[in-house]
Amino acid sequence: MYLRLAFWTMAIAYTSLLFAHFATSVHNNGHSSPGVLLTAVFLGTLMGFALGGIFVNRRTRSED
């Protein structure tokens, strides 16, 4: 249960980091602002934690 929560949190945070890096590097000659990257990772972590919590909650409800 907690493994799924950790997986979603890390996966979405990493995906948001990649999106932030490649989205800004197209317009800024390959250099991304550290603030943009940290904000993307923070928001991705929050989103991943929320999604992981939703999926874990759904799984435990279906087992009852």
PDBQT receptor file of N, H, CA, C and O in Angstrom, charges set to zero:
ATOM      1  N   MET A   1       0.830  -1.179   0.000  1.00  0.00    +0.000 N 
ATOM      2  CA  MET A   1       0.000   0.000   0.000  1.00  0.00    +0.000 C 
ATOM      3  C   MET A   1       0.884   1.255   0.000  1.00  0.00    +0.000 C 
ATOM      4  O   MET A   1       0.690   2.148  -0.825  1.00  0.00    +0.000 OA
ATOM      5  N   TYR A   2       1.833   1.323   0.905  1.00  0.00    +0.000 N 
ATOM      6  H   TYR A   2       1.990   0.598   1.575  1.00  0.00    +0.000 HD
ATOM      7  CA  TYR A   2       2.692   2.504   0.976  1.00  0.00    +0.000 C 
ATOM      8  C   TYR A   2       3.695   2.532  -0.175  1.00  0.00    +0.000 C 
ATOM      9  O   TYR A   2       4.178   3.597  -0.558  1.00  0.00    +0.000 OA
ATOM     10  N   LEU A   3       4.001   1.377  -0.714  1.00  0.00    +0.000 N 
ATOM     11  H   LEU A   3       3.609   0.512  -0.403  1.00  0.00    +0.000 HD
ATOM     12  CA  LEU A   3       4.888   1.319  -1.871  1.00  0.00    +0.000 C 
ATOM     13  C   LEU A   3       4.233   1.987  -3.075  1.00  0.00    +0.000 C 
ATOM     14  O   LEU A   3       4.895   2.701  -3.829  1.00  0.00    +0.000 OA
ATOM     15  N   ARG A   4       2.940   1.757  -3.254  1.00  0.00    +0.000 N 
ATOM     16  H   ARG A   4       2.402   1.177  -2.641  1.00  0.00    +0.000 HD
ATOM     17  CA  ARG A   4       2.210   2.394  -4.346  1.00  0.00    +0.000 C 
ATOM     18  C   ARG A   4       2.178   3.912  -4.172  1.00  0.00    +0.000 C 
ATOM     19  O   ARG A   4       2.318   4.655  -5.144  1.00  0.00    +0.000 OA
ATOM     20  N   LEU A   5       1.996   4.362  -2.946  1.00  0.00    +0.000 N 
ATOM     21  H   LEU A   5       1.882   3.758  -2.158  1.00  0.00    +0.000 HD
ATOM     22  CA  LEU A   5       1.974   5.793  -2.659  1.00  0.00    +0.000 C 
ATOM     23  C   LEU A   5       3.345   6.418  -2.967  1.00  0.00    +0.000 C 
ATOM     24  O   LEU A   5       3.420   7.496  -3.558  1.00  0.00    +0.000 OA
ATOM     25  N   ALA A   6       4.408   5.746  -2.570  1.00  0.00    +0.000 N 
ATOM     26  H   ALA A   6       4.347   4.870  -2.091  1.00  0.00    +0.000 HD
ATOM     27  CA  ALA A   6       5.758   6.246  -2.843  1.00  0.00    +0.000 C 
ATOM     28  C   ALA A   6       6.059   6.239  -4.336  1.00  0.00    +0.000 C 
ATOM     29  O   ALA A   6       6.693   7.162  -4.848  1.00  0.00    +0.000 OA
ATOM     30  N   PHE A   7       5.609   5.206  -5.033  1.00  0.00    +0.000 N 
ATOM     31  H   PHE A   7       5.094   4.456  -4.617  1.00  0.00    +0.000 HD
ATOM     32  CA  PHE A   7       5.849   5.130  -6.469  1.00  0.00    +0.000 C 
ATOM     33  C   PHE A   7       5.178   6.276  -7.203  1.00  0.00    +0.000 C 
ATOM     34  O   PHE A   7       5.814   6.929  -8.031  1.00  0.00    +0.000 OA
ATOM     35  N   TRP A   8       3.906   6.538  -6.920  1.00  0.00    +0.000 N 
ATOM     36  H   TRP A   8       3.389   6.007  -6.248  1.00  0.00    +0.000 HD
ATOM     37  CA  TRP A   8       3.190   7.616  -7.596  1.00  0.00    +0.000 C 
ATOM     38  C   TRP A   8       3.814   8.977  -7.288  1.00  0.00    +0.000 C 
ATOM     39  O   TRP A   8       3.920   9.832  -8.167  1.00  0.00    +0.000 OA
ATOM     40  N   THR A   9       4.221   9.167  -6.045  1.00  0.00    +0.000 N 
ATOM     41  H   THR A   9       4.135   8.472  -5.331  1.00  0.00    +0.000 HD
ATOM     42  CA  THR A   9       4.820  10.442  -5.666  1.00  0.00    +0.000 C 
ATOM     43  C   THR A   9       6.111  10.688  -6.445  1.00  0.00    +0.000 C 
ATOM     44  O   THR A   9       6.304  11.771  -6.998  1.00  0.00    +0.000 OA
ATOM     45  N   MET A  10       6.979   9.707  -6.491  1.00  0.00    +0.000 N 
ATOM     46  H   MET A  10       6.822   8.827  -6.042  1.00  0.00    +0.000 HD
ATOM     47  CA  MET A  10       8.258   9.867  -7.189  1.00  0.00    +0.000 C 
ATOM     48  C   MET A  10       8.080   9.932  -8.704  1.00  0.00    +0.000 C 
ATOM     49  O   MET A  10       8.764  10.703  -9.377  1.00  0.00    +0.000 OA
ATOM     50  N   ALA A  11       7.171   9.130  -9.238  1.00  0.00    +0.000 N 
ATOM     51  H   ALA A  11       6.616   8.504  -8.692  1.00  0.00    +0.000 HD
ATOM     52  CA  ALA A  11       6.987   9.101 -10.691  1.00  0.00    +0.000 C 
ATOM     53  C   ALA A  11       6.448  10.418 -11.221  1.00  0.00    +0.000 C 
ATOM     54  O   ALA A  11       6.933  10.917 -12.236  1.00  0.00    +0.000 OA
ATOM     55  N   ILE A  12       5.458  10.987 -10.557  1.00  0.00    +0.000 N 
ATOM     56  H   ILE A  12       5.063  10.582  -9.732  1.00  0.00    +0.000 HD
ATOM     57  CA  ILE A  12       4.888  12.243 -11.027  1.00  0.00    +0.000 C 
ATOM     58  C   ILE A  12       5.863  13.393 -10.802  1.00  0.00    +0.000 C 
ATOM     59  O   ILE A  12       5.939  14.303 -11.628  1.00  0.00    +0.000 OA
ATOM     60  N   ALA A  13       6.607  13.369  -9.702  1.00  0.00    +0.000 N 
ATOM     61  H   ALA A  13       6.545  12.630  -9.031  1.00  0.00    +0.000 HD
ATOM     62  CA  ALA A  13       7.610  14.417  -9.467  1.00  0.00    +0.000 C 
ATOM     63  C   ALA A  13       8.690  14.380 -10.550  1.00  0.00    +0.000 C 
ATOM     64  O   ALA A  13       9.098  15.426 -11.055  1.00  0.00    +0.000 OA
ATOM     65  N   TYR A  14       9.146  13.194 -10.902  1.00  0.00    +0.000 N 
ATOM     66  H   TYR A  14       8.814  12.345 -10.491  1.00  0.00    +0.000 HD
ATOM     67  CA  TYR A  14      10.176  13.074 -11.939  1.00  0.00    +0.000 C 
ATOM     68  C   TYR A  14       9.631  13.495 -13.308  1.00  0.00    +0.000 C 
ATOM     69  O   TYR A  14      10.329  14.158 -14.076  1.00  0.00    +0.000 OA
ATOM     70  N   THR A  15       8.403  13.118 -13.610  1.00  0.00    +0.000 N 
ATOM     71  H   THR A  15       7.836  12.580 -12.986  1.00  0.00    +0.000 HD
ATOM     72  CA  THR A  15       7.792  13.496 -14.879  1.00  0.00    +0.000 C 
ATOM     73  C   THR A  15       7.632  15.008 -14.982  1.00  0.00    +0.000 C 
ATOM     74  O   THR A  15       7.892  15.594 -16.033  1.00  0.00    +0.000 OA
ATOM     75  N   SER A  16       7.207  15.637 -13.897  1.00  0.00    +0.000 N 
ATOM     76  H   SER A  16       6.996  15.161 -13.043  1.00  0.00    +0.000 HD
ATOM     77  CA  SER A  16       7.064  17.090 -13.930  1.00  0.00    +0.000 C 
ATOM     78  C   SER A  16       8.420  17.774 -14.063  1.00  0.00    +0.000 C 
ATOM     79  O   SER A  16       8.519  18.824 -14.698  1.00  0.00    +0.000 OA
ATOM     80  N   LEU A  17       9.460  17.199 -13.477  1.00  0.00    +0.000 N 
ATOM     81  H   LEU A  17       9.380  16.347 -12.961  1.00  0.00    +0.000 HD
ATOM     82  CA  LEU A  17      10.809  17.738 -13.657  1.00  0.00    +0.000 C 
ATOM     83  C   LEU A  17      11.231  17.669 -15.116  1.00  0.00    +0.000 C 
ATOM     84  O   LEU A  17      11.789  18.628 -15.650  1.00  0.00    +0.000 OA
ATOM     85  N   LEU A  18      10.968  16.546 -15.758  1.00  0.00    +0.000 N 
ATOM     86  H   LEU A  18      10.514  15.767 -15.324  1.00  0.00    +0.000 HD
ATOM     87  CA  LEU A  18      11.321  16.410 -17.177  1.00  0.00    +0.000 C 
ATOM     88  C   LEU A  18      10.535  17.378 -18.045  1.00  0.00    +0.000 C 
ATOM     89  O   LEU A  18      11.088  18.002 -18.949  1.00  0.00    +0.000 OA
ATOM     90  N   PHE A  19       9.238  17.500 -17.766  1.00  0.00    +0.000 N 
ATOM     91  H   PHE A  19       8.789  16.993 -17.031  1.00  0.00    +0.000 HD
ATOM     92  CA  PHE A  19       8.429  18.441 -18.544  1.00  0.00    +0.000 C 
ATOM     93  C   PHE A  19       8.907  19.870 -18.358  1.00  0.00    +0.000 C 
ATOM     94  O   PHE A  19       8.979  20.624 -19.328  1.00  0.00    +0.000 OA
ATOM     95  N   ALA A  20       9.231  20.253 -17.144  1.00  0.00    +0.000 N 
ATOM     96  H   ALA A  20       9.172  19.640 -16.356  1.00  0.00    +0.000 HD
ATOM     97  CA  ALA A  20       9.692  21.624 -16.887  1.00  0.00    +0.000 C 
ATOM     98  C   ALA A  20      11.038  21.873 -17.560  1.00  0.00    +0.000 C 
ATOM     99  O   ALA A  20      11.275  22.958 -18.091  1.00  0.00    +0.000 OA
ATOM    100  N   HIS A  21      11.903  20.891 -17.540  1.00  0.00    +0.000 N 
ATOM    101  H   HIS A  21      11.710  20.010 -17.109  1.00  0.00    +0.000 HD
ATOM    102  CA  HIS A  21      13.220  21.062 -18.154  1.00  0.00    +0.000 C 
ATOM    103  C   HIS A  21      13.101  21.213 -19.668  1.00  0.00    +0.000 C 
ATOM    104  O   HIS A  21      13.691  22.124 -20.249  1.00  0.00    +0.000 OA
ATOM    105  N   PHE A  22      12.349  20.336 -20.302  1.00  0.00    +0.000 N 
ATOM    106  H   PHE A  22      11.870  19.596 -19.831  1.00  0.00    +0.000 HD
ATOM    107  CA  PHE A  22      12.278  20.369 -21.756  1.00  0.00    +0.000 C 
ATOM    108  C   PHE A  22      11.378  21.483 -22.272  1.00  0.00    +0.000 C 
ATOM    109  O   PHE A  22      11.605  21.991 -23.370  1.00  0.00    +0.000 OA
ATOM    110  N   ALA A  23      10.367  21.875 -21.513  1.00  0.00    +0.000 N 
ATOM    111  H   ALA A  23      10.182  21.463 -20.621  1.00  0.00    +0.000 HD
ATOM    112  CA  ALA A  23       9.484  22.950 -21.962  1.00  0.00    +0.000 C 
ATOM    113  C   ALA A  23      10.214  24.288 -21.939  1.00  0.00    +0.000 C 
ATOM    114  O   ALA A  23      10.049  25.099 -22.851  1.00  0.00    +0.000 OA
ATOM    115  N   THR A  24      11.016  24.524 -20.912  1.00  0.00    +0.000 N 
ATOM    116  H   THR A  24      11.150  23.865 -20.172  1.00  0.00    +0.000 HD
ATOM    117  CA  THR A  24      11.720  25.806 -20.837  1.00  0.00    +0.000 C 
ATOM    118  C   THR A  24      12.993  25.797 -21.669  1.00  0.00    +0.000 C 
ATOM    119  O   THR A  24      13.454  26.859 -22.087  1.00  0.00    +0.000 OA
ATOM    120  N   SER A  25      13.565  24.644 -21.917  1.00  0.00    +0.000 N 
ATOM    121  H   SER A  25      13.190  23.782 -21.577  1.00  0.00    +0.000 HD
ATOM    122  CA  SER A  25      14.816  24.614 -22.667  1.00  0.00    +0.000 C 
ATOM    123  C   SER A  25      14.597  24.917 -24.143  1.00  0.00    +0.000 C 
ATOM    124  O   SER A  25      15.533  25.331 -24.826  1.00  0.00    +0.000 OA
ATOM    125  N   VAL A  26      13.398  24.723 -24.644  1.00  0.00    +0.000 N 
ATOM    126  H   VAL A  26      12.637  24.386 -24.089  1.00  0.00    +0.000 HD
ATOM    127  CA  VAL A  26      13.122  25.036 -26.041  1.00  0.00    +0.000 C 
ATOM    128  C   VAL A  26      13.172  26.545 -26.259  1.00  0.00    +0.000 C 
ATOM    129  O   VAL A  26      13.660  27.007 -27.291  1.00  0.00    +0.000 OA
ATOM    130  N   HIS A  27      12.675  27.310 -25.304  1.00  0.00    +0.000 N 
ATOM    131  H   HIS A  27      12.278  26.935 -24.466  1.00  0.00    +0.000 HD
ATOM    132  CA  HIS A  27      12.601  28.754 -25.454  1.00  0.00    +0.000 C 
ATOM    133  C   HIS A  27      13.808  29.485 -24.867  1.00  0.00    +0.000 C 
ATOM    134  O   HIS A  27      13.966  30.686 -25.090  1.00  0.00    +0.000 OA
ATOM    135  N   ASN A  28      14.655  28.785 -24.128  1.00  0.00    +0.000 N 
ATOM    136  H   ASN A  28      14.527  27.810 -23.948  1.00  0.00    +0.000 HD
ATOM    137  CA  ASN A  28      15.723  29.472 -23.398  1.00  0.00    +0.000 C 
ATOM    138  C   ASN A  28      17.097  28.877 -23.694  1.00  0.00    +0.000 C 
ATOM    139  O   ASN A  28      17.963  28.880 -22.819  1.00  0.00    +0.000 OA
ATOM    140  N   ASN A  29      17.311  28.383 -24.871  1.00  0.00    +0.000 N 
ATOM    141  H   ASN A  29      16.608  28.380 -25.582  1.00  0.00    +0.000 HD
ATOM    142  CA  ASN A  29      18.605  27.842 -25.304  1.00  0.00    +0.000 C 
ATOM    143  C   ASN A  29      19.147  26.736 -24.413  1.00  0.00    +0.000 C 
ATOM    144  O   ASN A  29      20.357  26.660 -24.203  1.00  0.00    +0.000 OA
ATOM    145  N   GLY A  30      18.295  25.888 -23.890  1.00  0.00    +0.000 N 
ATOM    146  H   GLY A  30      17.311  25.950 -24.060  1.00  0.00    +0.000 HD
ATOM    147  CA  GLY A  30      18.736  24.741 -23.125  1.00  0.00    +0.000 C 
ATOM    148  C   GLY A  30      18.988  24.974 -21.658  1.00  0.00    +0.000 C 
ATOM    149  O   GLY A  30      19.404  24.047 -20.963  1.00  0.00    +0.000 OA
ATOM    150  N   HIS A  31      18.754  26.177 -21.151  1.00  0.00    +0.000 N 
ATOM    151  H   HIS A  31      18.416  26.930 -21.715  1.00  0.00    +0.000 HD
ATOM    152  CA  HIS A  31      18.992  26.462 -19.742  1.00  0.00    +0.000 C 
ATOM    153  C   HIS A  31      17.666  26.706 -19.033  1.00  0.00    +0.000 C 
ATOM    154  O   HIS A  31      16.873  27.546 -19.456  1.00  0.00    +0.000 OA
ATOM    155  N   SER A  32      17.434  25.974 -17.963  1.00  0.00    +0.000 N 
ATOM    156  H   SER A  32      18.079  25.291 -17.619  1.00  0.00    +0.000 HD
ATOM    157  CA  SER A  32      16.211  26.135 -17.185  1.00  0.00    +0.000 C 
ATOM    158  C   SER A  32      16.529  26.827 -15.875  1.00  0.00    +0.000 C 
ATOM    159  O   SER A  32      17.600  26.638 -15.298  1.00  0.00    +0.000 OA
ATOM    160  N   SER A  33      15.605  27.615 -15.425  1.00  0.00    +0.000 N 
ATOM    161  H   SER A  33      14.735  27.769 -15.893  1.00  0.00    +0.000 HD
ATOM    162  CA  SER A  33      15.768  28.304 -14.153  1.00  0.00    +0.000 C 
ATOM    163  C   SER A  33      15.625  27.293 -13.010  1.00  0.00    +0.000 C 
ATOM    164  O   SER A  33      14.724  26.455 -13.043  1.00  0.00    +0.000 OA
ATOM    165  N   PRO A  34      16.496  27.358 -12.007  1.00  0.00    +0.000 N 
ATOM    166  CA  PRO A  34      16.349  26.440 -10.865  1.00  0.00    +0.000 C 
ATOM    167  C   PRO A  34      15.030  26.636 -10.133  1.00  0.00    +0.000 C 
ATOM    168  O   PRO A  34      14.478  25.682  -9.585  1.00  0.00    +0.000 OA
ATOM    169  N   GLY A  35      14.520  27.855 -10.116  1.00  0.00    +0.000 N 
ATOM    170  H   GLY A  35      14.968  28.631 -10.561  1.00  0.00    +0.000 HD
ATOM    171  CA  GLY A  35      13.238  28.093  -9.468  1.00  0.00    +0.000 C 
ATOM    172  C   GLY A  35      12.096  27.390 -10.178  1.00  0.00    +0.000 C 
ATOM    173  O   GLY A  35      11.187  26.863  -9.538  1.00  0.00    +0.000 OA
ATOM    174  N   VAL A  36      12.146  27.383 -11.507  1.00  0.00    +0.000 N 
ATOM    175  H   VAL A  36      12.885  27.811 -12.027  1.00  0.00    +0.000 HD
ATOM    176  CA  VAL A  36      11.109  26.704 -12.280  1.00  0.00    +0.000 C 
ATOM    177  C   VAL A  36      11.182  25.196 -12.036  1.00  0.00    +0.000 C 
ATOM    178  O   VAL A  36      10.155  24.538 -11.869  1.00  0.00    +0.000 OA
ATOM    179  N   LEU A  37      12.387  24.661 -12.018  1.00  0.00    +0.000 N 
ATOM    180  H   LEU A  37      13.222  25.195 -12.154  1.00  0.00    +0.000 HD
ATOM    181  CA  LEU A  37      12.541  23.226 -11.796  1.00  0.00    +0.000 C 
ATOM    182  C   LEU A  37      12.080  22.814 -10.398  1.00  0.00    +0.000 C 
ATOM    183  O   LEU A  37      11.398  21.801 -10.240  1.00  0.00    +0.000 OA
ATOM    184  N   LEU A  38      12.454  23.598  -9.388  1.00  0.00    +0.000 N 
ATOM    185  H   LEU A  38      13.009  24.420  -9.516  1.00  0.00    +0.000 HD
ATOM    186  CA  LEU A  38      12.045  23.265  -8.026  1.00  0.00    +0.000 C 
ATOM    187  C   LEU A  38      10.533  23.393  -7.840  1.00  0.00    +0.000 C 
ATOM    188  O   LEU A  38       9.919  22.583  -7.145  1.00  0.00    +0.000 OA
ATOM    189  N   THR A  39       9.942  24.399  -8.456  1.00  0.00    +0.000 N 
ATOM    190  H   THR A  39      10.440  25.056  -9.021  1.00  0.00    +0.000 HD
ATOM    191  CA  THR A  39       8.495  24.548  -8.382  1.00  0.00    +0.000 C 
ATOM    192  C   THR A  39       7.794  23.382  -9.061  1.00  0.00    +0.000 C 
ATOM    193  O   THR A  39       6.798  22.874  -8.545  1.00  0.00    +0.000 OA
ATOM    194  N   ALA A  40       8.300  22.954 -10.208  1.00  0.00    +0.000 N 
ATOM    195  H   ALA A  40       9.109  23.367 -10.627  1.00  0.00    +0.000 HD
ATOM    196  CA  ALA A  40       7.704  21.824 -10.916  1.00  0.00    +0.000 C 
ATOM    197  C   ALA A  40       7.815  20.541 -10.099  1.00  0.00    +0.000 C 
ATOM    198  O   ALA A  40       6.868  19.758 -10.037  1.00  0.00    +0.000 OA
ATOM    199  N   VAL A  41       8.963  20.327  -9.476  1.00  0.00    +0.000 N 
ATOM    200  H   VAL A  41       9.733  20.964  -9.526  1.00  0.00    +0.000 HD
ATOM    201  CA  VAL A  41       9.132  19.128  -8.656  1.00  0.00    +0.000 C 
ATOM    202  C   VAL A  41       8.210  19.176  -7.437  1.00  0.00    +0.000 C 
ATOM    203  O   VAL A  41       7.616  18.161  -7.072  1.00  0.00    +0.000 OA
ATOM    204  N   PHE A  42       8.087  20.337  -6.812  1.00  0.00    +0.000 N 
ATOM    205  H   PHE A  42       8.569  21.161  -7.109  1.00  0.00    +0.000 HD
ATOM    206  CA  PHE A  42       7.218  20.464  -5.652  1.00  0.00    +0.000 C 
ATOM    207  C   PHE A  42       5.760  20.211  -6.021  1.00  0.00    +0.000 C 
ATOM    208  O   PHE A  42       5.066  19.460  -5.336  1.00  0.00    +0.000 OA
ATOM    209  N   LEU A  43       5.296  20.833  -7.099  1.00  0.00    +0.000 N 
ATOM    210  H   LEU A  43       5.860  21.443  -7.656  1.00  0.00    +0.000 HD
ATOM    211  CA  LEU A  43       3.912  20.618  -7.519  1.00  0.00    +0.000 C 
ATOM    212  C   LEU A  43       3.682  19.185  -8.004  1.00  0.00    +0.000 C 
ATOM    213  O   LEU A  43       2.614  18.616  -7.775  1.00  0.00    +0.000 OA
ATOM    214  N   GLY A  44       4.674  18.605  -8.668  1.00  0.00    +0.000 N 
ATOM    215  H   GLY A  44       5.541  19.067  -8.854  1.00  0.00    +0.000 HD
ATOM    216  CA  GLY A  44       4.564  17.204  -9.086  1.00  0.00    +0.000 C 
ATOM    217  C   GLY A  44       4.510  16.261  -7.899  1.00  0.00    +0.000 C 
ATOM    218  O   GLY A  44       3.799  15.256  -7.928  1.00  0.00    +0.000 OA
ATOM    219  N   THR A  45       5.266  16.584  -6.851  1.00  0.00    +0.000 N 
ATOM    220  H   THR A  45       5.844  17.400  -6.828  1.00  0.00    +0.000 HD
ATOM    221  CA  THR A  45       5.237  15.764  -5.641  1.00  0.00    +0.000 C 
ATOM    222  C   THR A  45       3.860  15.832  -4.981  1.00  0.00    +0.000 C 
ATOM    223  O   THR A  45       3.324  14.814  -4.543  1.00  0.00    +0.000 OA
ATOM    224  N   LEU A  46       3.299  17.023  -4.914  1.00  0.00    +0.000 N 
ATOM    225  H   LEU A  46       3.734  17.850  -5.269  1.00  0.00    +0.000 HD
ATOM    226  CA  LEU A  46       1.956  17.158  -4.342  1.00  0.00    +0.000 C 
ATOM    227  C   LEU A  46       0.919  16.402  -5.168  1.00  0.00    +0.000 C 
ATOM    228  O   LEU A  46       0.056  15.717  -4.619  1.00  0.00    +0.000 OA
ATOM    229  N   MET A  47       1.011  16.530  -6.479  1.00  0.00    +0.000 N 
ATOM    230  H   MET A  47       1.712  17.087  -6.925  1.00  0.00    +0.000 HD
ATOM    231  CA  MET A  47       0.066  15.839  -7.340  1.00  0.00    +0.000 C 
ATOM    232  C   MET A  47       0.239  14.320  -7.256  1.00  0.00    +0.000 C 
ATOM    233  O   MET A  47      -0.746  13.583  -7.221  1.00  0.00    +0.000 OA
ATOM    234  N   GLY A  48       1.475  13.860  -7.224  1.00  0.00    +0.000 N 
ATOM    235  H   GLY A  48       2.275  14.458  -7.253  1.00  0.00    +0.000 HD
ATOM    236  CA  GLY A  48       1.730  12.423  -7.108  1.00  0.00    +0.000 C 
ATOM    237  C   GLY A  48       1.253  11.866  -5.785  1.00  0.00    +0.000 C 
ATOM    238  O   GLY A  48       0.720  10.758  -5.733  1.00  0.00    +0.000 OA
ATOM    239  N   PHE A  49       1.441  12.627  -4.706  1.00  0.00    +0.000 N 
ATOM    240  H   PHE A  49       1.875  13.527  -4.748  1.00  0.00    +0.000 HD
ATOM    241  CA  PHE A  49       0.969  12.182  -3.399  1.00  0.00    +0.000 C 
ATOM    242  C   PHE A  49      -0.562  12.103  -3.384  1.00  0.00    +0.000 C 
ATOM    243  O   PHE A  49      -1.138  11.168  -2.828  1.00  0.00    +0.000 OA
ATOM    244  N   ALA A  50      -1.205  13.085  -3.994  1.00  0.00    +0.000 N 
ATOM    245  H   ALA A  50      -0.737  13.845  -4.445  1.00  0.00    +0.000 HD
ATOM    246  CA  ALA A  50      -2.668  13.069  -4.052  1.00  0.00    +0.000 C 
ATOM    247  C   ALA A  50      -3.177  11.899  -4.895  1.00  0.00    +0.000 C 
ATOM    248  O   ALA A  50      -4.110  11.204  -4.492  1.00  0.00    +0.000 OA
ATOM    249  N   LEU A  51      -2.570  11.681  -6.059  1.00  0.00    +0.000 N 
ATOM    250  H   LEU A  51      -1.812  12.246  -6.386  1.00  0.00    +0.000 HD
ATOM    251  CA  LEU A  51      -2.984  10.558  -6.897  1.00  0.00    +0.000 C 
ATOM    252  C   LEU A  51      -2.719   9.219  -6.218  1.00  0.00    +0.000 C 
ATOM    253  O   LEU A  51      -3.556   8.317  -6.266  1.00  0.00    +0.000 OA
ATOM    254  N   GLY A  52      -1.560   9.092  -5.589  1.00  0.00    +0.000 N 
ATOM    255  H   GLY A  52      -0.880   9.824  -5.550  1.00  0.00    +0.000 HD
ATOM    256  CA  GLY A  52      -1.255   7.856  -4.870  1.00  0.00    +0.000 C 
ATOM    257  C   GLY A  52      -2.247   7.606  -3.751  1.00  0.00    +0.000 C 
ATOM    258  O   GLY A  52      -2.684   6.473  -3.549  1.00  0.00    +0.000 OA
ATOM    259  N   GLY A  53      -2.606   8.653  -3.021  1.00  0.00    +0.000 N 
ATOM    260  H   GLY A  53      -2.252   9.574  -3.185  1.00  0.00    +0.000 HD
ATOM    261  CA  GLY A  53      -3.600   8.508  -1.956  1.00  0.00    +0.000 C 
ATOM    262  C   GLY A  53      -4.951   8.099  -2.483  1.00  0.00    +0.000 C 
ATOM    263  O   GLY A  53      -5.636   7.276  -1.877  1.00  0.00    +0.000 OA
ATOM    264  N   ILE A  54      -5.344   8.671  -3.616  1.00  0.00    +0.000 N 
ATOM    265  H   ILE A  54      -4.787   9.340  -4.109  1.00  0.00    +0.000 HD
ATOM    266  CA  ILE A  54      -6.625   8.305  -4.222  1.00  0.00    +0.000 C 
ATOM    267  C   ILE A  54      -6.617   6.836  -4.643  1.00  0.00    +0.000 C 
ATOM    268  O   ILE A  54      -7.580   6.113  -4.391  1.00  0.00    +0.000 OA
ATOM    269  N   PHE A  55      -5.541   6.397  -5.281  1.00  0.00    +0.000 N 
ATOM    270  H   PHE A  55      -4.758   6.985  -5.486  1.00  0.00    +0.000 HD
ATOM    271  CA  PHE A  55      -5.488   5.016  -5.753  1.00  0.00    +0.000 C 
ATOM    272  C   PHE A  55      -5.393   4.019  -4.600  1.00  0.00    +0.000 C 
ATOM    273  O   PHE A  55      -5.987   2.943  -4.661  1.00  0.00    +0.000 OA
ATOM    274  N   VAL A  56      -4.653   4.368  -3.555  1.00  0.00    +0.000 N 
ATOM    275  H   VAL A  56      -4.170   5.242  -3.505  1.00  0.00    +0.000 HD
ATOM    276  CA  VAL A  56      -4.573   3.489  -2.385  1.00  0.00    +0.000 C 
ATOM    277  C   VAL A  56      -5.929   3.405  -1.698  1.00  0.00    +0.000 C 
ATOM    278  O   VAL A  56      -6.354   2.329  -1.277  1.00  0.00    +0.000 OA
ATOM    279  N   ASN A  57      -6.610   4.549  -1.585  1.00  0.00    +0.000 N 
ATOM    280  H   ASN A  57      -6.265   5.424  -1.927  1.00  0.00    +0.000 HD
ATOM    281  CA  ASN A  57      -7.928   4.563  -0.962  1.00  0.00    +0.000 C 
ATOM    282  C   ASN A  57      -8.922   3.741  -1.779  1.00  0.00    +0.000 C 
ATOM    283  O   ASN A  57      -9.747   3.020  -1.217  1.00  0.00    +0.000 OA
ATOM    284  N   ARG A  58      -8.844   3.849  -3.092  1.00  0.00    +0.000 N 
ATOM    285  H   ARG A  58      -8.174   4.434  -3.549  1.00  0.00    +0.000 HD
ATOM    286  CA  ARG A  58      -9.728   3.064  -3.954  1.00  0.00    +0.000 C 
ATOM    287  C   ARG A  58      -9.461   1.569  -3.809  1.00  0.00    +0.000 C 
ATOM    288  O   ARG A  58     -10.385   0.757  -3.794  1.00  0.00    +0.000 OA
ATOM    289  N   ARG A  59      -8.194   1.228  -3.704  1.00  0.00    +0.000 N 
ATOM    290  H   ARG A  59      -7.443   1.888  -3.716  1.00  0.00    +0.000 HD
ATOM    291  CA  ARG A  59      -7.827  -0.190  -3.577  1.00  0.00    +0.000 C 
ATOM    292  C   ARG A  59      -8.318  -0.772  -2.256  1.00  0.00    +0.000 C 
ATOM    293  O   ARG A  59      -8.838  -1.887  -2.219  1.00  0.00    +0.000 OA
ATOM    294  N   THR A  60      -8.154  -0.020  -1.180  1.00  0.00    +0.000 N 
ATOM    295  H   THR A  60      -7.731   0.886  -1.210  1.00  0.00    +0.000 HD
ATOM    296  CA  THR A  60      -8.581  -0.538   0.129  1.00  0.00    +0.000 C 
ATOM    297  C   THR A  60     -10.112  -0.593   0.215  1.00  0.00    +0.000 C 
ATOM    298  O   THR A  60     -10.650  -1.473   0.887  1.00  0.00    +0.000 OA
ATOM    299  N   ARG A  61     -10.818   0.317  -0.444  1.00  0.00    +0.000 N 
ATOM    300  H   ARG A  61     -10.381   1.032  -0.990  1.00  0.00    +0.000 HD
ATOM    301  CA  ARG A  61     -12.280   0.277  -0.442  1.00  0.00    +0.000 C 
ATOM    302  C   ARG A  61     -12.796  -0.914  -1.233  1.00  0.00    +0.000 C 
ATOM    303  O   ARG A  61     -13.800  -1.513  -0.848  1.00  0.00    +0.000 OA
ATOM    304  N   SER A  62     -12.139  -1.271  -2.322  1.00  0.00    +0.000 N 
ATOM    305  H   SER A  62     -11.323  -0.784  -2.634  1.00  0.00    +0.000 HD
ATOM    306  CA  SER A  62     -12.610  -2.396  -3.139  1.00  0.00    +0.000 C 
ATOM    307  C   SER A  62     -12.313  -3.733  -2.455  1.00  0.00    +0.000 C 
ATOM    308  O   SER A  62     -12.959  -4.733  -2.771  1.00  0.00    +0.000 OA
ATOM    309  N   GLU A  63     -11.365  -3.775  -1.539  1.00  0.00    +0.000 N 
ATOM    310  H   GLU A  63     -10.840  -2.963  -1.282  1.00  0.00    +0.000 HD
ATOM    311  CA  GLU A  63     -11.073  -5.020  -0.824  1.00  0.00    +0.000 C 
ATOM    312  C   GLU A  63     -12.062  -5.311   0.282  1.00  0.00    +0.000 C 
ATOM    313  O   GLU A  63     -12.202  -6.461   0.698  1.00  0.00    +0.000 OA
ATOM    314  N   ASP A  64     -12.758  -4.283   0.771  1.00  0.00    +0.000 N 
ATOM    315  H   ASP A  64     -12.644  -3.349   0.433  1.00  0.00    +0.000 HD
ATOM    316  CA  ASP A  64     -13.710  -4.478   1.865  1.00  0.00    +0.000 C 
ATOM    317  C   ASP A  64     -14.981  -5.153   1.445  1.00  0.00    +0.000 C 
ATOM    318  O   ASP A  64     -15.864  -5.375   2.273  1.00  0.00    +0.000 OA
TER     319      ASP A  64
